[in-house]
């Protein structure tokens, strides 16, 4: 077996935050899962394809509204 398998801890996705303000979403996510950093990303921006169990990307539109379900990865 190669290396250890990383396991996600805590809540993994936040479908209830679609349509809310991005800044508010970061606070809620980081309170509900202290193992992650929530990062706001403008919709359509280029992002890396690596999967990380300590990161949640929050994709927002030009009005800072969450457009996709934020999830660990």
N, C-alpha and C positions, 0 to 999 in steps of 0.2 A: 504494500500500500504506500503510495507516495504522499508524504506530508500528512498533516492533520486537516480534517474537514472543519471549516469554520462554521459555527452555528450562530444563527441570529437569535438575539435575546430580546424579550419584550415584544411589544406591539409592532407589527410589520407593515401595516398599511392603514390609510386614513381616508376612506372614500367619503366620509361625512364632511371633509374639508373642501371638496370641489365647490367652487362658487364663493368661497370666503376670501378675505384679504390675506395676501401672502405673509405679511408680518405676523398677523394673528396666528396663522397656521404654524409658523416656526415655533412660536411660544408653546402652543398646544402639543405639538409633536415632541419637543424636547422635555416637556413636563411628563408626558405619557410614556416616554422611553428615554431614560437617562443615558443609554448606551449609544445614542446617535447625535450627530450634528445635522440640523436642518439647514439647507442651503437654498436660497431663492435663485432661480434661473429663468431668464426671459424665454418665453415660448419661441421655439425655432432656433435657439442658440446651439452651437456645437458643444458637445460634452464628451468626455472620455467614455469608453465602453467597459471599463473595469467595474467589477461588482465588489462593493465594500459593505460589510455589515455594520459599519459605524456612520453611514451617510444616508440622508434622505434628501433627494432633490425635489424642490417644490417649483413646478413649472407654472409661471404666471403670465398673464397677458399685459398689454400696455397700461392697463388700469390697476395692476397689482392684484388681479383676481386669479385664484388657483384654477387651472384649466384641466389638469390631469390628476388622477389619484396619486397622492404622494405615497411612496413605498420605499422600504429599505433596499439599498442596492446601489 
